Amino acid sequence: MFLSFFVAILLIVFDQIVKFLTVTNLQVGESARGIANVFDFFYLRNDGAGWGLFSGRVNFFLIITVLAAAYIIYLIFKNRDHHFITRLSYGLILGGAVGNFIDRIRLGYVIDMFRLKFIDFPIFNVADAALTIGVVLLIIVILFFENTEDVL
């Protein structure tokens, strides 16, 4: 249980620091060099989801996030003795959800800053990456562990 909440808190802090640095060093729509041909930093205000889906539906995202976070917290308590990867994934998902939730409550949009240069992909942030990694880890657990009911 400690691992999940520790990961979530670290992630939220790191996510908010990166967003603060983005806002203080770039103007909206401005880019800065990252790693050539891999990614750059591009400040974007996102009031929807990836690829602009559900743009402007802040209340929808707030409700979904509260429900999802409550469920993940329930799972953290329910499954506190389960596999390390499961507990890690819960922390990543919770931290990512709360990181973006903070932006939506405070600003009405999410601050995104990582733009991949080698593929057409939505600009994203630390919280988005954590959510994705957390979900992928859960999928791995479900697919490759014998007793899935003991993991989730």
Beta strands, then each sheet from edge to edge (+ up, - down):
strand 1: 31-35
strand 2: 39-46
strand 3: 110-116
sheet 1: 1+ 2- 3+
end
